[in-house]
């Protein structure tokens, strides 16, 4: 299912069961890639459903999504058309670990507000 997602708008077409399967596929891909290439895993795994919810509720790149560290944005990058490069994470000239907001319109660097997280939890249900 993950291979069929090329933009955040694709998420709005999925059922709740499909979203759950997608989250599992994202985690599996993260674990495999970080195990092979190194990197931070916990913060990425912790925001998979949040990332899916953000992209279902908001219209990126028009609505800006804000991350506090680049490692939390792995799922975001996979869901915004960059899955094909994810396996090159931490390789020379490979997929960037850090956020590059000057180059990628769908990414900004800052803090996600706790109130927003609560609202997204309600929207996810």
N, C-alpha and C positions, 0 to 999 in steps of 0.2 A: 504494500500500500504506500509506503514512504516514497518509493520510486515514482509514483504517480503525482506527487505533490510538487508543483512547480512554482506556485505562488500562494500567498495567504488566502486568497479568495477560494482556492480549492477546498479549504477546511470547512467552509460554510455549507458545502454539499454533503458532508459526511454525517452519518448517524452517530448516536452516542456509542454504540458498540464499535463502530469503525474508528472513532476517536480514541477509544481505549486501546484498540489494537495498534493504532498509529503510535501512541505514546510508548507502547512496549517495543515497537520496532525502532523508534528513535533511541531509546535507552540501550537496546542491543547494539545498535550501530556505534553509539558513543563508547560503550564499554570495549567493544572490539577495537576501535580506532585508538583510544587512549591506552589500552593495554599494549598495542603494537608500537605506538609512536611516543608514548609518554604524555604527561600533561595532568591537569587538574580535573577530577571527575565528579566529586561530591556536589559542588555548586551547580554543575551542569545537570546532573541527574535530578536535583531538587527542584528544578524549575520547568520540567518538561510539560506538565499539564498547565502550568501558569502560562507558558509560552503559547501553547495551543489556544488557550482561552483568550489571551491578549489578541491573537490574530483573528479569532472568530468575532470578537466584540468590536475591535477597531479596524479601520481601513488603512493598513500600512501600504505604501510609504506616506500617504497623505497624513495620517495620524502617526505621530512619532512614538516609538516604543523606546523606553529608557531602561538601561541596564547599569548596574553599579560596577560590574567587572566583566571583562571580555569572556571569561570562562563560563558565565551564565548564558552566554548568547549562542552556544553551540546549536541548540534546537532551533533557535531563531534563524540561524544561518542555513540550516538544513531546509527549513520551511520557506525560505525566500529565494529559492532557485540556485542554491550553491551546494547541494548535496553531492554533485558529481566530483567536487574537489575536496570533500571532507576527509577522505582517506589520506590526503597529503598533509594533514595537520602536523605541524612542527617539523616539516621537511624544508630544506633549503628551497626557496622560491615556491613553497607550497601554500596551503591554506593558512591564512593568518590567524593566530591565536587571539590577538587583540582586536578590538573594535577599530575600524577605520572609517569613521563617520564622514570624513572629507571625501572618501571614495565611494561609499555605499549609502545610498539615500535612505534605506530602511533602518539604519542603525544610528543611535545616539548614545552618549555615555553620560550617565548620571545615576540618581537613586530612584528605585521604585517605591512609591508611597504605600504604607500599610493599609490605608483606607482603600486604595485602589485594589489591593489584593483581596480585601473583603468583598468588594463589589464584583470583582471577577469571579470569585467563588460562587456568589449568588447567580451570576450569569451562566456559569458552567452547568448548573443543575437543570 
